[in-house]
Amino acid sequence: MSSDVSVILPVRGNCEYIDFTLKSILKSTLHPDEVLVIDDGISSDYYNVIKKYSLDLNLKIIKNNGFGLVKALNTGLNAAACKYIARIDSDDLMTQDRIAVQRKTFDNNPKLVVVGSQCKYIDTFGNITGVSNYPTGILNQTKGFDKRCLLAHPSTMFLKSAALHIGGYRSIFTWDNADIAEDFDFWLRMRSEGQILNLDEPLTFYRQHINQLSVKNNDATILGTTYVKAVNTNLNGTVDSIHFIDKNSPSTKRLLSVIFKKLGFKNYIATMVYIQILKKKKSLYTTVIRKIIYHILDI
C-alpha cells in the first residue's frame, strides 16, 4: 500500500544518531514511499550507515542545492515525489504508527494542510525524560500562534502543494550562518493555506542534547522569533533577511527598525536591551533581566 509520503531528513556533520532515526522509520506500520536524506555536509564516516537503508526505505541521498537548513529543506521539498511531506531530524525517532496516524488524520479532514503532534523527550541514551505540552486541536486561531512556534517541526506532516504555494521555507534570520525560526515563519504562512492541527498523541521522540542547535542558540531563537513575528505582521513588500553579527552591525540596526515599525516601542526597547546584555557574563542580574524581557516579548 502506497502512503504517498516523502520523509525529508536534512543531515549535516556527525549524525551520530542517524542509524536510530532510520531504524525507527523502517519499523513504521505504514512505510513512506521514499526517504530523502539531504546532504548538507555529511561526515564521510556516516555515509555507509545511511546507504544501508537505500533499498528497504527507498532512501536517496540528495546533495543540498546550497548551504544551510532552509536550502536543505527546500531542496528536499522540490525533489519529493509524494503528496505529503513528513519531517524528522537526524537525532529524533518516529513511533511505529506516526505515519499511519497522520495520514489517516489528513484523510478524515480535507481542510488540513499541517498535522503535528506531541513529543516524548529523550536523552542521549534514548531514555524518556518528559512529554511536550503543545496546544492541541486546530491552531489557526489559537492564542499565541502569532507569537511563538506552537508545533514541533520534526513531528509534522504537511501538504507539499501548500508548502510550494507559499514559496517553501525562507531564510530571514541567521546567527553564525545557522537559520533560526524558519519553522515559525513557515507555519505563519502555511496558515493561509488551510487548517493546522496538533494531535494530543506523542508520535515523535525528540532528542535533547548539548550539541542541539536549539540548545546552542537560545539567544538566537529569542531574537529570530521576535524578528519573524515582526515581518509577518501586516506583511507587505520584500522581507529583509537579517544576519545577526553583533550589536553594532548594520543588520542589527535593520532588525531593530523592523521591530519598532511592526511591533512597537515596547518590543523595540526590550529587544535592544536584550542585545546589549548578550555578551555580558551570566549573573543573577542578567538572568532577571532576561526573564523580564521574555515576558515583554511574550515568546
Secondary structure, 3 states (H helix, E strand, C coil): CCCCEEEEEEEEECCCCHHHHHHHHHCCCCCCCEEEEEEEEECHHHHHHHHCCCCCCCEEEEECCCCCHHHHHHHHHHHCCCCEEEECCCCCEECCCHHHHHHHHHHHCCCEEEEEEEEEEECCCCCEEEECCCCCEECCCCCCCCCCCCCCHHHCEEEHHHHHHCCCCCCCEEECCEECCHHHHHHHHHHHHCEEEEEEEEEEEEECCCCCHHHHCHHHHHHHHHHHHHHCCCCCCCCCCEEECCCCCHHHHHHHHHHHHHHCHHHHHHHHHHHHHCCCCCCHHHHHHHHHHHHHHCC
